[in-house]
């Protein structure tokens, strides 16, 4: 997040943090989410390699 935007939000009473903090995830849960996100990324890259119409940008 941009520094100025973060400061503006904090002055308005908002807090900035991680998804882990917001969801109160344990170390194990955080690790699982990270693994799952990596698997989704790998699967997407493999699919895009097979089918060029799936490529982003």
C-alpha positions as CSV (number, residue, x, y, z in Angstrom):
1,X,0.0,0.0,0.0
2,X,1.2,3.5,-0.7
3,X,2.7,5.2,2.3
4,X,0.5,8.3,2.1
5,X,-2.7,6.2,1.6
6,X,-1.8,4.1,4.6
7,X,-1.2,7.2,6.8
8,X,-4.4,8.7,5.7
9,X,-6.4,5.6,6.5
10,X,-4.7,5.2,9.9
11,X,-5.6,8.8,10.8
12,X,-9.2,7.9,9.9
13,X,-9.0,5.1,12.5
14,X,-8.3,2.2,10.2
15,X,-5.4,-0.2,10.8
16,X,-3.2,-1.9,8.2
17,X,-2.0,-5.4,8.7
18,X,-1.7,-8.8,7.1
19,X,-4.3,-11.3,6.2
20,X,-2.8,-13.5,8.9
21,X,-3.4,-10.9,11.6
22,X,-6.9,-10.2,10.3
23,X,-7.9,-13.8,10.2
24,X,-6.0,-14.7,13.3
25,X,-4.3,-17.6,11.6
26,X,-1.8,-19.9,13.3
27,X,1.6,-20.7,11.9
28,X,0.3,-23.9,10.5
29,X,-2.7,-22.3,8.8
30,X,-0.5,-19.6,7.4
31,X,1.8,-22.1,5.9
32,X,-1.1,-24.1,4.4
33,X,-2.5,-20.9,2.8
34,X,0.9,-20.1,1.3
35,X,1.3,-23.6,-0.1
36,X,-2.2,-23.5,-1.6
37,X,-1.5,-20.1,-3.2
38,X,1.7,-21.4,-4.7
39,X,-0.1,-24.5,-6.1
40,X,-2.7,-22.3,-7.7
41,X,0.0,-20.1,-9.3
42,X,1.8,-23.2,-10.6
43,X,-1.4,-24.7,-12.0
44,X,-2.2,-21.4,-13.7
45,X,1.2,-21.2,-15.3
46,X,1.0,-24.8,-16.5
47,X,-2.5,-24.2,-18.0
48,X,-1.3,-21.0,-19.7
49,X,1.6,-22.9,-21.2
50,X,-0.8,-25.4,-22.7
51,X,-3.4,-22.9,-23.8
52,X,-2.1,-19.5,-24.8
53,X,-5.6,-18.0,-24.5
54,X,-5.3,-18.4,-20.7
55,X,-2.3,-16.1,-20.5
56,X,-2.8,-12.8,-18.7
57,X,-1.7,-9.4,-20.0
